[in-house]
Amino acid sequence: MATTPRLRSAIEDEPASLRTIMAHSPKVRAAFDRMYATLWSSGAVDVDVKELIRLRNARVTDCGL
C-alpha cells in the first residue's frame, strides 16, 4: 500500500495528510469525525484492543507511527 497521498492538500503550504485533504469538504470531515468518535467510544471490542489493531495496521501498511 502506498503512503504517498494521491490528493493535494486543501491548505496552502501544508503537506497532504488526512486532515488537510478532508479540508476540501468540511461536511465530509464532520461526518468522518463523528464516525471515528463512535468507533473508538463504543462497540464490543475493548479500546486497548482497538489501539493494538491500529498500531499493527500502521506497521503493516508502513504508515509511519
Order of alpha helices (4+ residues) and beta strands (2+ residues): alpha-alpha-alpha
